[in-house]
């Protein structure tokens, strides 16, 4: 009745020997090795490479990145599929580029027209300013109509040519290309106007 609790636990543990392979280790049980000091544990966690190796590694990474960017710029100029950025890769994107590049689009002349209209609107003659405002409206409406026509025709041809290919974002990609002047487009146009892709 007045026995110590420690003696009872010793008696229990001596009777039952648990199978260590099936049961996880008790968190209160000893590890069987001394706890490492904090600075020893931190030293083990840190990378063993000295600062010169780190600098060398970052220098190599920069050089590799520069080489990749140079290949990418060259691919954007030549149209080489292997080194193009991910947004420009694939047969569907190539078709969208060629489809847009083979046509005259009103949207590609938006910037020059906008400059002309802005110059007209600056002139302090009410008649010219009202003409400039009307020109803004006409240009915007014509660009919307032209872009809608390109959208529907391009979608139809994409569905015919690539029925099983994923076409996510390819139509918007093609329409965004129409907003750039032909000389400024990247990747550079690979087809002439009037050629059919």
Backbone as a printed PyTorch tensor [residue, N CA C, xyz], in Angstrom:
tensor([[[  0.8220,  -1.1890,   0.0000],
         [  0.0000,   0.0000,   0.0000],
         [  0.8610,   1.2470,   0.0000]],

        [[  1.9600,   1.2660,   0.7780],
         [  2.8360,   2.4410,   0.8440],
         [  4.1230,   2.2340,   0.0480]],

        [[  4.0330,   1.4560,  -1.0150],
         [  5.2230,   1.2530,  -1.8360],
         [  5.4790,   2.4720,  -2.6950]],

        [[  6.7190,   2.6440,  -3.0990],
         [  7.0270,   3.8010,  -3.9550],
         [  6.6020,   3.5090,  -5.3890]],

        [[  6.2490,   4.5640,  -6.0380],
         [  5.7850,   4.4510,  -7.4150],
         [  6.9230,   4.0210,  -8.3500]],

        [[  8.1210,   4.4400,  -8.0830],
         [  9.2690,   4.0930,  -8.9160],
         [  9.5000,   2.5850,  -8.9270]],

        [[  9.3460,   1.9510,  -7.7590],
         [  9.5290,   0.4950,  -7.6910],
         [  8.4700,  -0.2320,  -8.5090]],

        [[  7.2270,   0.2710,  -8.4760],
         [  6.1550,  -0.3540,  -9.2540],
         [  6.4500,  -0.2540, -10.7530]],

        [[  6.9230,   0.9300, -11.2150],
         [  7.2040,   1.1040, -12.6410],
         [  8.3600,   0.2100, -13.0730]],

        [[  9.3720,   0.0570, -12.1870],
         [ 10.4920,  -0.8230, -12.5180],
         [ 10.0110,  -2.2570, -12.6520]],

        [[  9.0990,  -2.6420, -11.7740],
         [  8.5770,  -4.0120, -11.8170],
         [  7.8010,  -4.2340, -13.1150]],

        [[  7.0010,  -3.2270, -13.5220],
         [  6.2230,  -3.3570, -14.7580],
         [  7.1370,  -3.4400, -15.9830]],

        [[  8.1080,  -2.5430, -16.0440],
         [  8.9840,  -2.5280, -17.2160],
         [  9.8620,  -3.7550, -17.2810]],

        [[ 10.1750,  -4.3240, -16.1500],
         [ 10.9910,  -5.5400, -16.1910],
         [ 10.1680,  -6.7220, -16.6840]],

        [[  8.8780,  -6.7060, -16.4190],
         [  8.0240,  -7.7960, -16.8640],
         [  7.7520,  -7.7130, -18.3680]],

        [[  7.4800,  -6.5030, -18.8710],
         [  7.0990,  -6.3380, -20.2760],
         [  8.2750,  -5.7310, -21.0270]],

        [[  8.7630,  -6.4180, -22.0540],
         [  9.8240,  -5.8610, -22.9080],
         [  9.1990,  -5.5840, -24.2700]],

        [[  9.0580,  -4.3210, -24.6210],
         [  8.3900,  -4.0080, -25.8810],
         [  9.2790,  -4.3550, -27.0730]],

        [[  8.6270,  -4.6890, -28.1680],
         [  9.3310,  -4.9660, -29.4070],
         [  9.6190,  -3.6200, -30.0750]],

        [[ 10.8970,  -3.2140, -30.1110],
         [ 11.2740,  -1.8960, -30.6030],
         [ 11.0900,  -1.7370, -32.1060]],

        [[ 11.0750,  -2.8420, -32.8170],
         [ 10.9520,  -2.7350, -34.2700],
         [  9.5380,  -2.3300, -34.6800]],

        [[  8.5130,  -2.6650, -33.8610],
         [  7.1280,  -2.3630, -34.2310],
         [  6.6490,  -1.0370, -33.6660]],

        [[  7.1500,  -0.6200, -32.5370],
         [  6.6680,   0.5810, -31.8650],
         [  7.6480,   1.7320, -32.0590]],

        [[  7.1310,   2.9530, -32.1970],
         [  8.0500,   4.0980, -32.3000],
         [  8.7070,   4.3730, -30.9590]],

        [[  9.8450,   5.0650, -31.0220],
         [ 10.5910,   5.3570, -29.8080],
         [  9.8190,   6.3500, -28.9510]],

        [[  9.7910,   6.1080, -27.6550],
         [  9.1320,   7.0110, -26.7210],
         [  9.8980,   8.3240, -26.6780]],

        [[  9.2210,   9.4840, -26.7790],
         [  9.9450,  10.7440, -26.7700],
         [ 10.6980,  10.9980, -25.4630]],

        [[ 10.2950,  10.3660, -24.3920],
         [ 10.9690,  10.5650, -23.1060],
         [ 12.1700,   9.6400, -22.9390]],

        [[ 12.3100,   8.6470, -23.8190],
         [ 13.4080,   7.6880, -23.6800],
         [ 14.7190,   8.3300, -24.1170]],

        [[ 15.8340,   7.8920, -23.5860],
         [ 17.1300,   8.4740, -23.9830],
         [ 17.4640,   8.1160, -25.4290]],

        [[ 18.2460,   9.0140, -26.1070],
         [ 18.5740,   8.8330, -27.5130],
         [ 19.6850,   7.8210, -27.7240]],

        [[ 20.5240,   7.6770, -26.7490],
         [ 21.6720,   6.8070, -26.9210],
         [ 22.8980,   7.5620, -27.4090]],

        [[ 22.8040,   8.8900, -27.5230],
         [ 23.9410,   9.7240, -27.9190],
         [ 23.7620,  11.0860, -27.2690]],

        [[ 24.8460,  11.8260, -27.0650],
         [ 24.7090,  13.1400, -26.4290],
         [ 24.1230,  14.1680, -27.4000]],

        [[ 23.4040,  15.1270, -26.8350],
         [ 22.8370,  16.2040, -27.6530],
         [ 23.9610,  17.1210, -28.1140]],

        [[ 24.0180,  17.4280, -29.4140],
         [ 25.1080,  18.2940, -29.8730],
         [ 24.8990,  19.7270, -29.3990]],

        [[ 26.0040,  20.4470, -29.2340],
         [ 25.9010,  21.8520, -28.8460],
         [ 25.3220,  22.6430, -30.0110]],

        [[ 24.7430,  23.7990, -29.7000],
         [ 24.0730,  24.5890, -30.7250],
         [ 25.0180,  24.9780, -31.8640]],

        [[ 26.2100,  25.4660, -31.5160],
         [ 27.1140,  25.9180, -32.5770],
         [ 27.5660,  24.7540, -33.4630]],

        [[ 27.6980,  23.5290, -32.8850],
         [ 28.0590,  22.3570, -33.6930],
         [ 26.9300,  22.0160, -34.6590]],

        [[ 25.6870,  22.0750, -34.1940],
         [ 24.5390,  21.7630, -35.0490],
         [ 24.4050,  22.7960, -36.1690]],

        [[ 24.6150,  24.0750, -35.8360],
         [ 24.5360,  25.1220, -36.8610],
         [ 25.6360,  24.9590, -37.9030]],

        [[ 26.8230,  24.5950, -37.4670],
         [ 27.9160,  24.3930, -38.4170],
         [ 27.6130,  23.2440, -39.3670]],

        [[ 26.9910,  22.1940, -38.8500],
         [ 26.6350,  21.0680, -39.7130],
         [ 25.5750,  21.4570, -40.7330]],

        [[ 24.6280,  22.3210, -40.3040],
         [ 23.5570,  22.7350, -41.2120],
         [ 24.0470,  23.6590, -42.3130]],

        [[ 25.0180,  24.5030, -42.0070],
         [ 25.5250,  25.4580, -43.0020],
         [ 26.2270,  24.7190, -44.1290]],

        [[ 26.2230,  25.3500, -45.2870],
         [ 26.9460,  24.7700, -46.4210],
         [ 28.4430,  24.8320, -46.1460]],

        [[ 29.1430,  23.8010, -46.5290],
         [ 30.5630,  23.7280, -46.2420],
         [ 31.3940,  24.4800, -47.2800]],

        [[ 30.7320,  24.9540, -48.3570],
         [ 31.4960,  25.6230, -49.4080],
         [ 31.9510,  26.9840, -48.9250]],

        [[ 33.2170,  27.3240, -49.1370],
         [ 33.6950,  28.6420, -48.7450],
         [ 33.1240,  29.7170, -49.6620]],

        [[ 33.3150,  30.9860, -49.2590],
         [ 32.7140,  32.0900, -50.0020],
         [ 33.2130,  32.1560, -51.4340]],

        [[ 34.4450,  31.7820, -51.6960],
         [ 34.9450,  31.8430, -53.0730],
         [ 34.1700,  30.8860, -53.9680]],

        [[ 33.8160,  29.6970, -53.4650],
         [ 33.0330,  28.7580, -54.2650],
         [ 31.6380,  29.3070, -54.5430]],

        [[ 31.0600,  29.9810, -53.5480],
         [ 29.7360,  30.5730, -53.7470],
         [ 29.7910,  31.6490, -54.8180]],

        [[ 30.8330,  32.4750, -54.7450],
         [ 30.9910,  33.5290, -55.7570],
         [ 31.1970,  32.9080, -57.1330]],

        [[ 31.9780,  31.8690, -57.1610],
         [ 32.2400,  31.1750, -58.4310],
         [ 30.9410,  30.5990, -58.9980]],

        [[ 30.1400,  29.9810, -58.1160],
         [ 28.8790,  29.3870, -58.5660],
         [ 27.9200,  30.4530, -59.0950]],

        [[ 27.8310,  31.5850, -58.3880],
         [ 26.9270,  32.6460, -58.8560],
         [ 27.4310,  33.2420, -60.1640]],

        [[ 28.7430,  33.3140, -60.3230],
         [ 29.3120,  33.8180, -61.5860],
         [ 28.9620,  32.8800, -62.7460]],

        [[ 29.0710,  31.5690, -62.4870],
         [ 28.7140,  30.5900, -63.5300],
         [ 27.2320,  30.6760, -63.8690]],

        [[ 26.3870,  30.8760, -62.8480],
         [ 24.9480,  31.0060, -63.0970],
         [ 24.6420,  32.2300, -63.9490]],

        [[ 25.3060,  33.3490, -63.6510],
         [ 25.1010,  34.5650, -64.4360],
         [ 25.5120,  34.3580, -65.8920]],

        [[ 26.6490,  33.7050, -66.0760],
         [ 27.1210,  33.4560, -67.4390],
         [ 26.1650,  32.5390, -68.1970]],

        [[ 25.6610,  31.5060, -67.5140],
         [ 24.7090,  30.5940, -68.1530],
         [ 23.4260,  31.3360, -68.5100]],

        [[ 22.9810,  32.2230, -67.5980],
         [ 21.7680,  33.0060, -67.8630],
         [ 21.9650,  33.9230, -69.0630]],

        [[ 23.1630,  34.5570, -69.1410],
         [ 23.4640,  35.4270, -70.2820],
         [ 23.4560,  34.6440, -71.5900]],

        [[ 24.0460,  33.4450, -71.5530],
         [ 24.0860,  32.6080, -72.7680],
         [ 22.6740,  32.2170, -73.1860]],

        [[ 21.8180,  31.8610, -72.2020],
         [ 20.4240,  31.5150, -72.5200],
         [ 19.6810,  32.7040, -73.1090]],

        [[ 19.8990,  33.8950, -72.5360],
         [ 19.2260,  35.0890, -73.0510],
         [ 19.6940,  35.4220, -74.4660]],

        [[ 20.9870,  35.2150, -74.7380],
         [ 21.5090,  35.4700, -76.0910],
         [ 20.8820,  34.5000, -77.0930]],

        [[ 20.7700,  33.2260, -76.6920],
         [ 20.1230,  32.2430, -77.5710],
         [ 18.6600,  32.6230, -77.8020]],

        [[ 17.9980,  33.1040, -76.7370],
         [ 16.5910,  33.4810, -76.8480],
         [ 16.4120,  34.6820, -77.7790]],

        [[ 17.3070,  35.6910, -77.6520],
         [ 17.2280,  36.8520, -78.5510],
         [ 17.4450,  36.4410, -79.9970]],

        [[ 18.4140,  35.5510, -80.2150],
         [ 18.6780,  35.0840, -81.5700],
         [ 17.4760,  34.3020, -82.1140]],

        [[ 16.8530,  33.4950, -81.2540],
         [ 15.6800,  32.7250, -81.6800],
         [ 14.5090,  33.6530, -81.9980]],

        [[ 14.3520,  34.7420, -81.2340],
         [ 13.2810,  35.6940, -81.5170],
         [ 13.4960,  36.3740, -82.8640]],

        [[ 14.7560,  36.5480, -83.2470],
         [ 15.0440,  37.1670, -84.5400],
         [ 14.9000,  36.1670, -85.6840]],

        [[ 15.2760,  34.8960, -85.4360],
         [ 15.2710,  33.9210, -86.5270],
         [ 14.0330,  33.0230, -86.5290]],

        [[ 13.3110,  32.9440, -85.4080],
         [ 12.1330,  32.0780, -85.3420],
         [ 12.4630,  30.6410, -84.9760]],

        [[ 13.6690,  30.3700, -84.4610],
         [ 14.0850,  29.0230, -84.0780],
         [ 13.2620,  28.5730, -82.8720]],

        [[ 12.4740,  27.5130, -83.0530],
         [ 11.5400,  27.0430, -82.0180],
         [ 12.2340,  26.5640, -80.7450]],

        [[ 13.4520,  26.0490, -80.8640],
         [ 14.1010,  25.4120, -79.7100],
         [ 14.3660,  26.3840, -78.5740]],

        [[ 14.7190,  27.6330, -78.9110],
         [ 15.1390,  28.5740, -77.8790],
         [ 14.1310,  29.6910, -77.6330]],

        [[ 12.9490,  29.5880, -78.2120],
         [ 11.9360,  30.6200, -77.9810],
         [ 11.4530,  30.5710, -76.5420]],

        [[ 10.9660,  31.7000, -76.0110],
         [ 10.3530,  31.6640, -74.6750],
         [  9.1090,  30.7650, -74.6770]],

        [[  8.6920,  30.3300, -73.5180],
         [  7.5700,  29.3830, -73.4070],
         [  6.2860,  29.9540, -74.0020]],

        [[  6.0870,  31.2690, -73.9150],
         [  4.8310,  31.8450, -74.4370],
         [  4.7630,  31.7970, -75.9550]],

        [[  5.9030,  31.6230, -76.6460],
         [  5.9330,  31.6170, -78.1040],
         [  6.1000,  30.2260, -78.7040]],

        [[  6.2310,  29.2020, -77.8740],
         [  6.5170,  27.8620, -78.3880],
         [  5.2410,  27.1430, -78.7950]],

        [[  5.4250,  26.1930, -79.6920],
         [  4.3430,  25.2970, -80.0620],
         [  3.7750,  25.5960, -81.4370]],

        [[  3.1910,  24.5750, -82.0640],
         [  2.6600,  24.7510, -83.4150],
         [  1.4490,  25.6750, -83.4750]],

        [[  0.6420,  25.6900, -82.4190],
         [ -0.5540,  26.5460, -82.4230],
         [ -0.1350,  28.0190, -82.3620]],

        [[  0.8280,  28.3450, -81.4940],
         [  1.3040,  29.7280, -81.4020],
         [  1.9970,  30.1530, -82.7030]],

        [[  2.7360,  29.2270, -83.3020],
         [  3.3990,  29.5420, -84.5650],
         [  2.3590,  29.8500, -85.6440]],

        [[  1.2920,  29.0580, -85.6820],
         [  0.2350,  29.3100, -86.6550],
         [ -0.4090,  30.6750, -86.4020]],

        [[ -0.6530,  31.0120, -85.1340],
         [ -1.2600,  32.3100, -84.8080],
         [ -0.3660,  33.4520, -85.2860]],

        [[  0.9500,  33.3200, -85.0680],
         [  1.8830,  34.3480, -85.5390],
         [  1.8530,  34.4640, -87.0510]],

        [[  1.9360,  33.3200, -87.7350],
         [  1.9620,  33.3350, -89.1970],
         [  0.6450,  33.8530, -89.7720]],

        [[ -0.4530,  33.5040, -89.1290],
         [ -1.7680,  33.9650, -89.5970],
         [ -1.8460,  35.4910, -89.5350]],

        [[ -1.4020,  36.0590, -88.4370],
         [ -1.4410,  37.5170, -88.2670],
         [ -0.4450,  38.1970, -89.2060]],

        [[  0.7580,  37.6220, -89.3200],
         [  1.7990,  38.2460, -90.1330],
         [  1.4950,  38.2060, -91.6240]],

        [[  0.6440,  37.2900, -92.0560],
         [  0.3530,  37.1810, -93.4840],
         [ -0.7300,  38.1540, -93.9310]],

        [[ -1.2950,  38.9280, -93.0030],
         [ -2.4030,  39.8240, -93.3270],
         [ -2.0800,  41.2720, -92.9890]],

        [[ -2.8260,  42.1590, -93.6610],
         [ -2.8200,  43.5670, -93.2740],
         [ -3.8420,  43.7140, -92.1590]],

        [[ -3.4480,  44.2960, -91.0570],
         [ -4.3590,  44.5110, -89.9280],
         [ -4.4290,  46.0060, -89.6490]],

        [[ -5.6140,  46.4810, -89.3950],
         [ -5.7810,  47.8980, -89.1000],
         [ -5.1630,  48.2600, -87.7490]],

        [[ -5.1600,  47.3090, -86.8230],
         [ -4.6630,  47.5860, -85.4720],
         [ -3.1730,  47.9110, -85.4590]],

        [[ -2.4080,  47.3930, -86.4210],
         [ -0.9680,  47.6740, -86.4180],
         [ -0.6760,  49.1280, -86.7850]],

        [[ -1.6340,  49.8180, -87.3810],
         [ -1.4450,  51.2320, -87.7260],
         [ -2.0290,  52.1630, -86.6680]],

        [[ -2.4230,  51.5880, -85.5200],
         [ -3.0470,  52.3960, -84.4850],
         [ -2.1090,  53.4770, -83.9510]],

        [[ -0.8580,  53.1270, -83.6680],
         [  0.0730,  54.1140, -83.0900],
         [  0.3340,  55.2940, -84.0340]],

        [[  0.6490,  55.0790, -85.3110],
         [  0.8300,  56.2390, -86.1850],
         [ -0.4430,  57.0740, -86.3210]],

        [[ -1.5870,  56.3960, -86.4190],
         [ -2.8570,  57.1310, -86.5060],
         [ -3.1270,  57.9170, -85.2290]],

        [[ -2.7840,  57.3350, -84.0880],
         [ -3.0030,  58.0220, -82.8120],
         [ -2.1610,  59.2840, -82.7220]],

        [[ -0.9220,  59.2290, -83.2130],
         [ -0.0640,  60.4190, -83.2000],
         [ -0.6730,  61.5180, -84.0720]],

        [[ -1.1450,  61.1620, -85.2680],
         [ -1.7600,  62.1420, -86.1770],
         [ -2.9990,  62.7600, -85.5420]],

        [[ -3.8260,  61.9130, -84.9360],
         [ -5.0670,  62.4150, -84.3310],
         [ -4.7490,  63.3120, -83.1380]],

        [[ -3.7360,  62.9570, -82.3470],
         [ -3.3570,  63.8040, -81.2120],
         [ -2.8620,  65.1700, -81.6760]],

        [[ -2.0790,  65.1840, -82.7540],
         [ -1.6030,  66.4640, -83.2910],
         [ -2.7900,  67.3090, -83.7540]],

        [[ -3.7530,  66.6660, -84.4130],
         [ -4.9420,  67.4050, -84.8650],
         [ -5.7540,  67.9400, -83.6880]],

        [[ -5.8260,  67.1730, -82.6110],
         [ -6.6430,  67.6190, -81.4660],
         [ -5.9760,  68.7490, -80.6870]],

        [[ -4.6480,  68.9180, -80.8410],
         [ -3.9440,  69.9930, -80.1410],
         [ -4.2040,  71.3530, -80.8180]],

        [[ -4.4470,  71.3250, -82.1030],
         [ -4.6940,  72.5750, -82.8410],
         [ -5.9640,  73.2420, -82.2990]],

        [[ -5.8540,  74.5350, -82.0190],
         [ -6.9360,  75.2570, -81.3360],
         [ -8.0260,  75.7630, -82.2930]],

        [[ -8.3660,  74.9540, -83.2840],
         [ -9.4750,  75.2880, -84.1890],
         [-10.6030,  74.3080, -83.8930]],

        [[-11.7890,  74.8240, -83.5360],
         [-12.8800,  73.9150, -83.1370],
         [-13.2650,  72.9020, -84.2120]],

        [[-13.2330,  73.2850, -85.4750],
         [-13.5940,  72.3510, -86.5460],
         [-12.6120,  71.1810, -86.6310]],

        [[-11.3130,  71.4860, -86.5130],
         [-10.2880,  70.4280, -86.5840],
         [-10.3580,  69.5240, -85.3590]],

        [[-10.6410,  70.1130, -84.1980],
         [-10.7470,  69.2960, -82.9840],
         [-11.9350,  68.3340, -83.0630]],

        [[-13.0420,  68.7980, -83.6530],
         [-14.2030,  67.8980, -83.7870],
         [-13.9080,  66.8000, -84.8090]],

        [[-13.1270,  67.1250, -85.8610],
         [-12.7290,  66.0900, -86.8300],
         [-11.8170,  65.0670, -86.1450]],

        [[-10.9050,  65.5470, -85.2970],
         [-10.0000,  64.6320, -84.5790],
         [-10.7880,  63.6940, -83.6690]],

        [[-11.8030,  64.2340, -82.9970],
         [-12.6460,  63.3990, -82.1260],
         [-13.3950,  62.3510, -82.9370]],

        [[-13.9070,  62.7550, -84.0800],
         [-14.6160,  61.8220, -84.9570],
         [-13.6570,  60.7420, -85.4890]],

        [[-12.4340,  61.1560, -85.8140],
         [-11.4360,  60.1830, -86.2790],
         [-11.1120,  59.1490, -85.2030]],

        [[-10.9920,  59.6020, -83.9310],
         [-10.7710,  58.6510, -82.8240],
         [-11.8580,  57.5830, -82.8380]],

        [[-13.0920,  58.0280, -82.9140],
         [-14.2250,  57.1050, -82.8680],
         [-14.1860,  56.1400, -84.0490]],

        [[-13.9370,  56.6660, -85.2460],
         [-13.9120,  55.8130, -86.4460],
         [-12.7890,  54.7820, -86.3570]],

        [[-11.5950,  55.2160, -85.9550],
         [-10.4540,  54.2960, -85.8740],
         [-10.7180,  53.1920, -84.8560]],

        [[-11.2420,  53.5390, -83.7040],
         [-11.4940,  52.5320, -82.6650],
         [-12.5410,  51.5260, -83.1220]],

        [[-13.6220,  52.0160, -83.7480],
         [-14.6710,  51.1050, -84.2240],
         [-14.1230,  50.1810, -85.3100]],

        [[-13.3410,  50.7200, -86.2540],
         [-12.7730,  49.8950, -87.3210],
         [-11.7990,  48.8500, -86.7700]],

        [[-11.0080,  49.2230, -85.7700],
         [-10.0760,  48.2530, -85.1730],
         [-10.8470,  47.1300, -84.4770]],

        [[-11.9150,  47.4630, -83.7830],
         [-12.7180,  46.4360, -83.1020],
         [-13.3310,  45.4780, -84.1220]],

        [[-13.8810,  46.0240, -85.2150],
         [-14.4970,  45.1820, -86.2470],
         [-13.4410,  44.2830, -86.8970]],

        [[-12.2790,  44.8750, -87.2420],
         [-11.2060,  44.1060, -87.8700],
         [-10.6950,  43.0070, -86.9360]],

        [[-10.5250,  43.3290, -85.6630],
         [-10.0400,  42.3390, -84.6920],
         [-11.0440,  41.2170, -84.4950]],

        [[-12.3330,  41.5500, -84.4810],
         [-13.3580,  40.5040, -84.3340],
         [-13.3310,  39.5680, -85.5350]],

        [[-13.1760,  40.1260, -86.7410],
         [-13.0830,  39.2800, -87.9360],
         [-11.8730,  38.3630, -87.8870]],

        [[-10.7320,  38.9000, -87.4850],
         [ -9.5170,  38.0830, -87.3670],
         [ -9.7190,  36.9910, -86.3320]],

        [[-10.3350,  37.3400, -85.2100],
         [-10.5800,  36.3820, -84.1170],
         [-11.3810,  35.1840, -84.6190]],

        [[-12.5170,  35.4560, -85.2960],
         [-13.3870,  34.3570, -85.7290],
         [-12.7410,  33.5160, -86.8290]],

        [[-12.0780,  34.1600, -87.7990],
         [-11.4380,  33.4030, -88.8760],
         [-10.2700,  32.5730, -88.3510]],

        [[ -9.4800,  33.1630, -87.4510],
         [ -8.3370,  32.4360, -86.8900],
         [ -8.8120,  31.2620, -86.0400]],

        [[ -9.8660,  31.4590, -85.2580],
         [-10.3780,  30.3710, -84.4250],
         [-10.8790,  29.2090, -85.2790]],

        [[-11.5620,  29.5530, -86.3780],
         [-12.0760,  28.5100, -87.2710],
         [-10.9280,  27.7040, -87.8730]],

        [[ -9.9020,  28.3890, -88.3620],
         [ -8.7820,  27.6750, -88.9740],
         [ -7.9850,  26.8800, -87.9380]],

        [[ -7.8560,  27.4220, -86.7200],
         [ -7.1540,  26.6730, -85.6640],
         [ -7.8920,  25.3870, -85.3350]],

        [[ -9.2150,  25.4620, -85.2390],
         [-10.0000,  24.2650, -84.9240],
         [ -9.9080,  23.2320, -86.0330]],

        [[ -9.7870,  23.6840, -87.2930],
         [ -9.6420,  22.7330, -88.3950],
         [ -8.2630,  22.0940, -88.4020]],

        [[ -7.2100,  22.9040, -88.1930],
         [ -5.8370,  22.3950, -88.2990],
         [ -5.3710,  21.6520, -87.0560]],

        [[ -5.7800,  22.1250, -85.8890],
         [ -5.2970,  21.5360, -84.6280],
         [ -6.4840,  21.1140, -83.7590]],

        [[ -7.2190,  20.0810, -84.1750],
         [ -8.4100,  19.7120, -83.3850],
         [ -8.0810,  19.1670, -82.0010]],

        [[ -6.9380,  18.4980, -81.8590],
         [ -6.6100,  17.8560, -80.5800],
         [ -5.5660,  18.6100, -79.7730]],

        [[ -5.0330,  19.7070, -80.2980],
         [ -4.0060,  20.4740, -79.5930],
         [ -4.6660,  21.4520, -78.6180]],

        [[ -4.0500,  21.6940, -77.4520],
         [ -4.5860,  22.7310, -76.5590],
         [ -4.3390,  24.1140, -77.1600]],

        [[ -5.3920,  24.9280, -77.1850],
         [ -5.3030,  26.2450, -77.8250],
         [ -5.4330,  27.3780, -76.8210]],

        [[ -5.1960,  27.1020, -75.5620],
         [ -5.3940,  28.1070, -74.5220],
         [ -4.5510,  29.3570, -74.7250]],

        [[ -5.2090,  30.4860, -74.9130],
         [ -4.5280,  31.7670, -75.0270],
         [ -3.9490,  32.0760, -76.3930]],

        [[ -4.0640,  31.1590, -77.3550],
         [ -3.4440,  31.3780, -78.6690],
         [ -4.1640,  32.4770, -79.4490]],

        [[ -5.4780,  32.5660, -79.3050],
         [ -6.2320,  33.6050, -80.0200],
         [ -5.8780,  34.9940, -79.4890]],

        [[ -5.8250,  35.1160, -78.1740],
         [ -5.4450,  36.4040, -77.5830],
         [ -4.0050,  36.7470, -77.9330]],

        [[ -3.1560,  35.7290, -77.9940],
         [ -1.7550,  35.9230, -78.3890],
         [ -1.6810,  36.5030, -79.8050]],

        [[ -2.4670,  35.9510, -80.7130],
         [ -2.4910,  36.4500, -82.0830],
         [ -3.0310,  37.8710, -82.1650]],

        [[ -4.0850,  38.1690, -81.4150],
         [ -4.6680,  39.5220, -81.4530],
         [ -3.7160,  40.5520, -80.8540]],

        [[ -3.0060,  40.1850, -79.8140],
         [ -2.0290,  41.1180, -79.2430],
         [ -0.9160,  41.4060, -80.2440]],

        [[ -0.6120,  40.4320, -81.0700],
         [  0.4170,  40.6260, -82.0930],
         [ -0.0520,  41.6190, -83.1560]],

        [[ -1.3530,  41.6810, -83.4170],
         [ -1.8520,  42.6370, -84.4200],
         [ -1.6520,  44.0750, -83.9720]],

        [[ -1.5750,  44.3140, -82.6580],
         [ -1.4230,  45.6810, -82.1490],
         [ -0.0090,  46.2180, -82.3360]],

        [[  0.9530,  45.3400, -82.6490],
         [  2.3370,  45.7810, -82.8460],
         [  2.5790,  46.0050, -84.3360]],

        [[  3.4000,  47.0100, -84.6460],
         [  3.7650,  47.2190, -86.0370],
         [  4.6200,  46.0450, -86.4930]],

        [[  4.4850,  45.6900, -87.7330],
         [  5.1330,  44.4740, -88.2550],
         [  6.6310,  44.4480, -87.9810]],

        [[  7.3170,  45.5670, -88.1330],
         [  8.7690,  45.5970, -87.9140],
         [  9.1330,  45.3800, -86.4530]],

        [[  8.2290,  45.7100, -85.5380],
         [  8.5240,  45.6320, -84.1070],
         [  8.1330,  44.2910, -83.4870]],

        [[  7.5250,  43.4080, -84.2450],
         [  7.0300,  42.1510, -83.6850],
         [  8.1740,  41.2000, -83.3520]],

        [[  8.0350,  40.5420, -82.2190],
         [  8.9720,  39.4960, -81.8150],
         [  8.1610,  38.2670, -81.4270]],

        [[  8.5190,  37.1000, -81.8850],
         [  9.5050,  36.7320, -82.8790],
         [  9.2260,  37.4040, -84.2200]],

        [[ 10.2850,  37.6250, -84.9790],
         [ 10.1680,  38.3110, -86.2580],
         [  9.2480,  37.5270, -87.1880]],

        [[  8.4750,  38.2290, -88.0290],
         [  7.5820,  37.5230, -88.9740],
         [  8.3630,  36.5780, -89.8910]],

        [[  7.8550,  35.3760, -90.0630],
         [  8.4950,  34.3640, -90.8980],
         [  7.7970,  34.1990, -92.2440]],

        [[  6.6540,  34.8590, -92.4260],
         [  5.9210,  34.7830, -93.6980],
         [  5.7330,  36.1960, -94.2410]],

        [[  5.5900,  36.2920, -95.5630],
         [  5.3400,  37.5700, -96.1870],
         [  3.8530,  37.8470, -96.2040]],

        [[  3.5070,  39.0870, -96.4080],
         [  2.0770,  39.4260, -96.5150],
         [  1.5010,  38.7610, -97.7560]],

        [[  0.3310,  38.2090, -97.6120],
         [ -0.3040,  37.5340, -98.7320],
         [ -0.0450,  36.0350, -98.7520]],

        [[  1.0310,  35.5620, -98.1140],
         [  1.2750,  34.1150, -98.0110],
         [  0.2810,  33.5320, -97.0250]],

        [[ -0.1610,  32.3420, -97.2890],
         [ -1.0650,  31.6930, -96.3540],
         [ -0.2930,  30.7130, -95.4910]],

        [[ -0.4600,  30.7940, -94.1840],
         [  0.3090,  29.9040, -93.2880],
         [ -0.1380,  28.4470, -93.4010]]])
